Amino acid sequence: MPVTPTTLPSVPFTLQDHRGLRFFSCFYLYVMQGIPAGFSLTVLTGYMAANGIPAVTIGSFIAVASIPWAFQFVWGPLIDRFQFSSMGHRKQWLVLAQCLSFLASLSLLIVRDPLYDLPLLGALFFTHSLFASIQDAAADAMIIDIVPPHERGRANGLMRGGFLAGLALGSAGLSLALHSIGFRGAVLCQSAVLLTFTVVTLLLRLRPMDAILPGFKRTPGSSRPSQPSLRVIFSGIAKGIFRQPGFSYFLLILLVYTAFSVFIRTYSFTLIHDLNWSDQRLSILQGSWGTILMLVIVFGGGALADRLGALRIQRLVMLGVAIFLIGFNLLSAYWSDGNVAATGLVVWNFADPLFSVGCFPILMGMCVKPAEGSQFTAYMALINLCDVTGSWIAGHIMATTAPARIGLCCGVVILLVWMVFKKYYPREGVTVA
C-alpha cells in the first residue's frame, strides 16, 4: 500500500531525535554556503586580478555580489511569519532557497567569458547571493528551533567550521576546475554539489511525522502553532534585541568584531604592499594551514563551549587576543621576517572563529519566540556589518597611522572590553537575556 499523508510512518532518524544528524546538518548546510563564496570572492577575483582587471572593477564586483548579505535581516520576519509547513517548521524556506540557489548557479553558464561579461557576471552572483541569504536565514532559524541549548556550542562550531570548509573547498577545488576545464566546467561542478546538498536537505526530516514533499496542510501527529503576525514578530525582535542587559552585551560584541576587522584588514594590506607578499602567497597560507588549524580549533572550541560555558570561552579568547595583538604589534620590527609574519597570520586565524563559538550560543539564548529566527538573523547581519565598518575604518586611518599602532589600539580596545566582561559578567551563571 503506498504511503499517503494520512499513513505517513514515523521515521527513526530525524533531527529531533538524532544528535548526529543535527550536527551533520549544522555542518553541511554551511559548507553549501561557503562553496559559492569561495568561487566568487576568491577564485574569480584572483582570476580577474591575474588577467589585468583593475582593482576598482574587482571591488565593484565584490560589492555587487555581497550586497544581499547586508540586507539578510529582511528575510527573518518573513520566514517567521510563514514558518509552518508539513515538511517541518521553516524547512520549506530552506529547500526553496536551495533550489533557487542551484538554478542561479546554473544560470552562470550563459556567461561566455567572465573577464568580458563582468556586468552580467555580477548580476548573476547578486541573484545567487540573494537566494543564499534567504537560505542562511532559514538555516539559522531552523537550527535555533531544533538544537537544544546544551548542544549549541558544538553546533555553532560546526556551523562556522562548515562555512570555512566550504570556503576552502570552493577556493581550492573550483580554482583547479577553472584552470583545467574552464569557467563553465567549474560552474557545473559547483552546481552539481549544490544540487546534491539540496537533495540531502529534502530527504532529511526535522521530526518523525514531517513530510518529504512541501505543503501547508497538517500531517497527523504534528502540532500546528498559530502563525505570528508581522506586528508580533517585529515587536518580538525589538523586545529581544533592546532588552537589557543583553543589548549592552551585544554592543560590546560588535566592538570586538569591529576591532578584529580593523586589525586583519590593516595587517593583510601591510603584508602585500609594505612587506612585498604576493596575494597568492597570502591566500595559500590562509586557505591551507590556516584553514586546517582553524577547523580544528573551531570544532574543539565548540565542544569546550558546551563543557566549560560559552561566556568563559569568550573571556579567555578576548584576553588571549588582546595579549597577542599588544605583543605582536610591539614586535612589528620583526614582521619583515617571513616566518614571524606568517605565524602571526596563522595565529590570528583562530581569533574570530573561536570567539564566535563562544558568542553565538549566547546570542541564540537571547532570542525570544516567536521571532527567534529573525532576531538571530539580525544579530548575524549586524556582525557582518562590523567587517564592512572595520574595513572602512582601516582604509581611512592607514594613510595617517602606522599599521603597528593601529593593531596596538585594537588590542587595547579588546582588553578594555575584557575588563568590562570580567566585572559585569564574572561567571557563567549570569544571564545576558
C-alpha positions as CSV (number, residue, x, y, z in Angstrom):
1,M,0.0,0.0,0.0
2,P,1.5,3.3,-1.0
3,V,2.3,5.8,1.7
4,T,-0.1,8.8,1.8
5,P,-0.1,11.8,4.0
6,T,-2.6,10.1,6.2
7,T,-0.5,7.0,6.7
8,L,2.9,8.6,6.9
9,P,5.2,6.4,9.1
10,S,7.3,7.6,11.9
11,V,11.0,7.9,10.8
12,P,13.6,6.9,13.4
13,F,16.4,9.1,12.1
14,T,15.2,12.7,12.4
15,L,17.0,15.8,13.5
16,Q,14.8,16.0,16.6
17,D,15.7,12.5,17.8
18,H,19.3,12.0,16.4
19,R,22.1,14.2,17.7
20,G,24.5,13.0,15.0
21,L,22.1,14.2,12.3
22,R,21.7,17.6,14.0
23,F,25.5,18.1,14.0
24,F,25.8,16.8,10.4
25,S,23.1,19.3,9.3
26,C,24.9,22.1,11.1
27,F,28.0,21.3,9.1
28,Y,26.8,20.6,5.6
29,L,24.3,23.5,5.4
30,Y,27.1,25.9,5.8
31,V,29.5,24.0,3.6
32,M,26.9,24.6,0.9
33,Q,27.0,28.4,1.6
34,G,30.8,28.5,1.7
35,I,31.5,26.9,-1.7
36,P,29.9,29.7,-3.9
37,A,31.5,32.3,-1.7
38,G,34.9,30.8,-2.3
39,F,34.3,30.6,-6.0
40,S,33.0,34.2,-6.4
41,L,35.1,36.2,-3.9
42,T,38.4,34.2,-4.0
43,V,38.7,32.2,-7.3
44,L,37.1,34.7,-9.7
45,T,38.5,37.8,-8.1
46,G,42.0,36.3,-8.2
47,Y,41.5,35.2,-11.8
48,M,40.4,38.8,-12.7
49,A,43.4,40.3,-11.0
50,A,45.8,37.9,-12.7
51,N,44.3,38.9,-16.1
52,G,44.7,42.6,-15.6
53,I,41.2,43.6,-14.5
54,P,41.6,46.9,-12.5
55,A,41.2,46.8,-8.7
56,V,38.3,49.2,-8.8
57,T,36.4,46.9,-11.1
58,I,37.1,43.9,-8.9
59,G,36.0,45.9,-5.9
60,S,32.7,46.8,-7.6
61,F,32.1,43.1,-8.5
62,I,32.7,42.1,-4.8
63,A,30.3,44.8,-3.6
64,V,27.6,43.8,-6.0
65,A,27.9,40.1,-5.2
66,S,27.9,40.9,-1.4
67,I,25.1,43.4,-1.2
68,P,22.3,40.9,-0.5
69,W,24.0,39.7,2.7
70,A,23.8,43.2,4.1
71,F,20.0,43.0,3.9
72,Q,19.8,39.4,5.2
73,F,17.7,40.5,8.2
74,V,14.8,41.4,5.9
75,W,14.1,37.7,5.3
76,G,13.9,36.7,9.0
77,P,10.4,38.2,9.7
78,L,9.0,36.7,6.5
79,I,10.4,33.3,7.4
80,D,9.0,33.5,11.0
81,R,5.7,34.8,9.7
82,F,5.1,31.8,7.4
83,Q,7.2,29.2,9.3
84,F,4.7,26.3,9.4
85,S,4.8,23.6,6.7
86,S,4.2,19.9,6.6
87,M,7.9,19.5,5.8
88,G,8.8,20.9,9.2
89,H,8.9,24.4,10.6
90,R,10.8,26.7,8.3
91,K,12.2,23.9,6.2
92,Q,10.2,24.8,3.2
93,W,12.1,28.1,3.1
94,L,15.4,26.3,3.2
95,V,14.5,23.9,0.4
96,L,13.1,26.7,-1.8
97,A,16.2,28.9,-1.3
98,Q,18.5,26.0,-2.1
99,C,16.6,25.1,-5.3
100,L,16.7,28.8,-6.4
101,S,20.4,28.9,-5.5
102,F,21.1,25.9,-7.7
103,L,19.2,27.5,-10.6
104,A,21.1,30.7,-10.1
105,S,24.3,28.7,-10.2
106,L,23.3,27.1,-13.4
107,S,22.4,30.5,-14.9
108,L,26.2,31.3,-14.8
109,L,26.5,29.1,-17.8
110,I,25.2,31.9,-20.0
111,V,28.4,33.9,-19.2
112,R,30.7,33.3,-22.2
113,D,33.8,34.8,-20.6
114,P,33.9,36.0,-17.0
115,L,36.6,38.6,-17.9
116,Y,34.5,40.4,-20.6
117,D,31.0,39.8,-19.2
118,L,31.6,41.3,-15.8
119,P,28.2,43.2,-15.5
120,L,26.3,40.0,-16.3
121,L,28.6,38.0,-14.0
122,G,28.0,40.5,-11.2
123,A,24.2,40.5,-11.7
124,L,24.1,36.7,-11.7
125,F,26.1,36.4,-8.5
126,F,23.9,39.1,-7.0
127,T,20.9,36.9,-7.7
128,H,22.7,33.9,-6.2
129,S,23.6,35.8,-3.1
130,L,20.0,36.9,-2.7
131,F,18.8,33.3,-2.6
132,A,21.8,32.2,-0.5
133,S,21.0,34.9,2.1
134,I,17.4,33.5,2.4
135,Q,19.0,30.0,2.8
136,D,21.2,31.3,5.6
137,A,18.4,33.0,7.4
138,A,16.2,29.9,7.2
139,A,19.1,27.6,8.3
140,D,19.8,29.8,11.3
141,A,16.2,29.8,12.3
142,M,15.8,26.1,11.8
143,I,18.9,25.3,13.9
144,I,17.7,27.5,16.8
145,D,14.4,25.6,16.8
146,I,15.9,22.1,16.6
147,V,19.2,22.2,18.5
148,P,18.8,22.1,22.3
149,P,20.7,24.7,24.4
150,H,23.3,22.3,25.7
151,E,24.5,21.4,22.2
152,R,24.7,24.9,20.8
153,G,28.4,25.4,21.4
154,R,29.3,22.3,19.3
155,A,26.5,23.3,16.8
156,N,28.0,26.7,16.3
157,G,31.4,25.3,15.9
158,L,30.2,23.0,13.2
159,M,28.3,25.9,11.5
160,R,31.3,28.1,11.4
161,G,33.6,25.2,10.5
162,G,31.3,24.1,7.7
163,F,31.4,27.6,6.2
164,L,35.2,27.7,6.4
165,A,35.4,24.2,4.9
166,G,33.1,25.2,2.1
167,L,35.1,28.4,1.5
168,A,38.4,26.4,1.3
169,L,36.8,23.7,-1.0
170,G,35.3,26.4,-3.2
171,S,38.6,28.3,-3.4
172,A,40.9,25.4,-4.0
173,G,38.6,22.9,-5.8
174,L,36.9,25.4,-8.1
175,S,40.2,27.2,-8.8
176,L,41.6,23.9,-10.1
177,A,38.5,23.3,-12.1
178,L,38.6,26.8,-13.6
179,H,42.2,26.3,-14.9
180,S,41.7,22.8,-16.0
181,I,38.2,22.5,-17.6
182,G,37.3,26.2,-17.9
183,F,34.7,28.5,-16.4
184,R,31.7,26.6,-17.5
185,G,33.2,23.3,-16.2
186,A,33.7,25.0,-12.8
187,V,30.1,26.2,-12.8
188,L,28.9,22.7,-13.5
189,C,31.0,21.3,-10.6
190,Q,29.6,23.9,-8.2
191,S,26.0,23.3,-9.4
192,A,26.4,19.6,-9.0
193,V,27.5,20.0,-5.4
194,L,24.6,22.4,-4.6
195,L,22.1,20.0,-6.2
196,T,23.4,17.1,-4.1
197,F,23.1,19.1,-0.9
198,T,19.6,20.2,-1.8
199,V,18.5,16.6,-2.2
200,V,20.0,15.8,1.2
201,T,18.0,18.6,2.7
202,L,14.9,17.4,1.1
203,L,15.3,13.9,2.4
204,L,16.2,14.9,6.0
205,R,13.3,15.2,8.4
206,L,13.2,17.5,11.3
207,R,10.6,15.5,13.3
208,P,9.2,12.0,12.9
209,M,5.9,13.0,11.3
210,D,7.2,15.6,8.9
211,A,6.5,15.0,5.2
212,I,9.2,14.8,2.5
213,L,7.4,17.0,0.0
214,P,6.3,20.5,0.7
215,G,2.8,21.5,1.7
216,F,0.9,23.6,4.1
217,K,-1.6,21.0,5.4
218,R,-1.1,19.5,8.7
219,T,0.1,15.9,8.9
220,P,-1.3,13.5,11.6
221,G,0.5,13.8,14.8
222,S,2.1,17.1,14.1
223,S,1.3,20.3,16.0
224,R,0.4,23.5,14.3
225,P,1.0,26.6,16.2
226,S,-0.7,29.8,15.1
227,Q,1.2,31.8,12.6
228,P,2.5,35.0,14.3
229,S,1.7,38.3,12.6
230,L,4.4,40.6,11.3
231,R,3.5,43.1,14.0
232,V,4.1,40.4,16.7
233,I,7.4,39.4,15.0
234,F,8.8,43.0,14.7
235,S,7.7,43.7,18.3
236,G,9.5,40.5,19.4
237,I,12.6,41.4,17.5
238,A,12.7,44.9,19.1
239,K,12.0,43.4,22.6
240,G,14.6,40.8,22.2
241,I,17.4,43.0,20.9
242,F,16.9,46.1,23.1
243,R,16.2,44.2,26.3
244,Q,18.9,44.9,28.9
245,P,21.4,43.7,29.8
246,G,21.5,41.8,26.5
247,F,21.6,44.9,24.4
248,S,24.7,46.2,26.2
249,Y,26.3,42.8,25.9
250,F,25.7,42.8,22.1
251,L,27.2,46.3,21.7
252,L,30.4,45.1,23.3
253,I,30.4,42.1,21.0
254,L,30.1,44.4,18.0
255,L,33.0,46.5,19.3
256,V,35.2,43.3,19.4
257,Y,34.2,42.2,15.9
258,T,35.0,45.7,14.6
259,A,38.4,45.6,16.2
260,F,39.0,42.2,14.6
261,S,38.2,43.6,11.2
262,V,40.3,46.7,11.6
263,F,43.4,44.7,12.5
264,I,43.2,42.0,9.9
265,R,42.4,44.5,7.1
266,T,45.4,46.6,8.1
267,Y,47.7,43.6,8.6
268,S,46.8,42.0,5.2
269,F,47.3,45.3,3.4
270,T,50.7,45.7,5.1
271,L,51.9,42.2,4.1
272,I,51.2,42.8,0.4
273,H,52.0,46.5,0.0
274,D,54.8,47.1,2.6
275,L,56.3,43.6,3.0
276,N,56.0,42.6,-0.6
277,W,53.9,39.5,-0.1
278,S,52.1,38.2,-3.2
279,D,48.3,37.9,-2.9
280,Q,48.7,34.3,-3.9
281,R,51.1,33.6,-1.0
282,L,48.6,35.2,1.4
283,S,45.7,33.2,0.0
284,I,47.5,29.9,0.1
285,L,48.6,30.4,3.7
286,Q,45.1,31.3,4.8
287,G,43.4,28.6,2.8
288,S,45.7,25.7,3.6
289,W,47.3,25.6,7.1
290,G,45.3,28.5,8.2
291,T,42.0,26.8,7.3
292,I,43.1,23.4,8.6
293,L,44.1,24.7,12.0
294,M,41.1,26.9,12.1
295,L,38.7,24.0,11.7
296,V,40.5,22.0,14.5
297,I,40.2,25.0,16.8
298,V,36.5,25.7,15.9
299,F,35.4,22.1,16.4
300,G,37.3,21.8,19.6
301,G,36.1,25.2,20.8
302,G,32.5,24.2,20.2
303,A,32.9,21.2,22.5
304,L,34.6,23.4,25.1
305,A,31.8,25.9,24.9
306,D,29.3,23.2,25.8
307,R,31.5,21.9,28.6
308,L,33.0,25.0,30.1
309,G,30.4,27.5,29.2
310,A,30.3,29.9,26.2
311,L,30.8,33.1,28.4
312,R,34.0,31.6,29.8
313,I,35.3,30.8,26.3
314,Q,34.6,34.4,25.3
315,R,36.5,35.9,28.1
316,L,39.5,33.6,27.5
317,V,39.6,34.3,23.8
318,M,39.3,38.1,24.4
319,L,42.2,38.1,26.9
320,G,44.3,35.9,24.6
321,V,43.6,38.0,21.5
322,A,44.3,41.2,23.4
323,I,47.7,39.9,24.7
324,F,48.6,38.7,21.2
325,L,47.7,41.9,19.5
326,I,49.6,44.1,22.0
327,G,52.7,41.8,21.9
328,F,52.7,41.2,18.2
329,N,52.4,44.9,17.3
330,L,55.1,45.9,19.8
331,L,57.3,43.5,17.9
332,S,56.4,44.9,14.5
333,A,60.1,45.4,13.6
334,Y,60.3,41.6,13.2
335,W,57.4,41.5,10.6
336,S,59.9,41.6,7.8
337,D,60.9,38.0,8.8
338,G,58.6,35.9,6.7
339,N,58.3,33.2,9.5
340,V,57.2,35.7,12.1
341,A,54.7,37.4,9.7
342,A,53.2,34.0,8.7
343,T,53.0,32.8,12.3
344,G,51.1,35.9,13.2
345,L,48.6,35.4,10.4
346,V,48.0,31.7,11.3
347,V,47.6,32.5,14.9
348,W,45.1,35.3,14.0
349,N,43.0,32.8,12.1
350,F,41.9,31.4,15.5
351,A,40.6,34.6,16.9
352,D,37.3,35.3,15.0
353,P,36.1,31.7,14.8
354,L,36.9,30.8,18.4
355,F,35.3,34.0,19.6
356,S,32.2,33.2,17.5
357,V,32.0,29.7,19.0
358,G,31.7,31.4,22.4
359,C,29.5,34.2,21.2
360,F,26.8,32.6,19.1
361,P,25.3,30.2,21.7
362,I,24.7,33.2,24.0
363,L,23.1,35.2,21.2
364,M,20.9,32.2,20.4
365,G,19.9,32.1,24.0
366,M,18.9,35.8,23.9
367,C,16.5,35.2,21.0
368,V,12.8,35.1,22.0
369,K,9.8,33.4,20.5
370,P,8.0,33.8,18.1
371,A,10.7,35.8,16.3
372,E,13.8,33.9,17.4
373,G,14.9,33.2,13.9
374,S,14.5,36.9,12.8
375,Q,16.3,38.1,15.9
376,F,19.3,35.8,15.4
377,T,19.5,36.8,11.7
378,A,19.5,40.4,12.7
379,Y,22.4,39.7,15.1
380,M,24.3,38.0,12.3
381,A,23.7,40.9,9.8
382,L,25.0,43.4,12.3
383,I,28.1,41.3,13.0
384,N,28.7,41.1,9.2
385,L,28.3,44.9,9.1
386,C,31.2,45.1,11.6
387,D,33.5,43.7,8.9
388,V,32.4,46.3,6.4
389,T,32.8,49.0,9.1
390,G,36.2,47.8,10.1
391,S,37.4,47.7,6.5
392,W,36.2,51.3,6.1
393,I,37.9,52.5,9.3
394,A,41.2,50.7,8.4
395,G,41.2,52.2,4.9
396,H,40.9,55.7,6.2
397,I,43.3,55.6,9.1
398,M,46.1,53.7,7.4
399,A,47.0,56.8,5.4
400,T,48.0,58.7,8.6
401,T,48.7,56.0,11.2
402,A,51.3,53.2,11.3
403,P,49.9,49.7,11.0
404,A,51.5,48.6,14.3
405,R,49.9,51.5,16.1
406,I,46.5,50.6,14.7
407,G,46.9,46.9,15.8
408,L,48.1,48.0,19.2
409,C,44.9,50.2,19.6
410,C,42.8,47.2,18.6
411,G,44.4,45.1,21.3
412,V,43.8,47.8,23.9
413,V,40.1,48.1,22.9
414,I,39.6,44.3,23.2
415,L,41.5,44.3,26.6
416,L,39.1,47.1,27.8
417,V,36.1,45.0,26.7
418,W,37.5,42.0,28.5
419,M,37.8,44.1,31.7
420,V,34.1,45.1,31.3
421,F,33.2,41.4,30.9
422,K,35.2,40.4,33.9
423,K,33.4,43.0,36.0
424,Y,29.8,42.6,34.8
425,Y,29.8,39.0,33.5
426,P,32.1,37.3,36.0
427,R,30.6,33.8,35.9
428,E,28.7,31.6,33.5
429,G,25.5,31.7,35.6
430,V,25.0,35.4,34.7
431,T,22.3,35.7,32.1
432,V,22.5,38.4,29.4
433,A,19.0,37.9,28.1
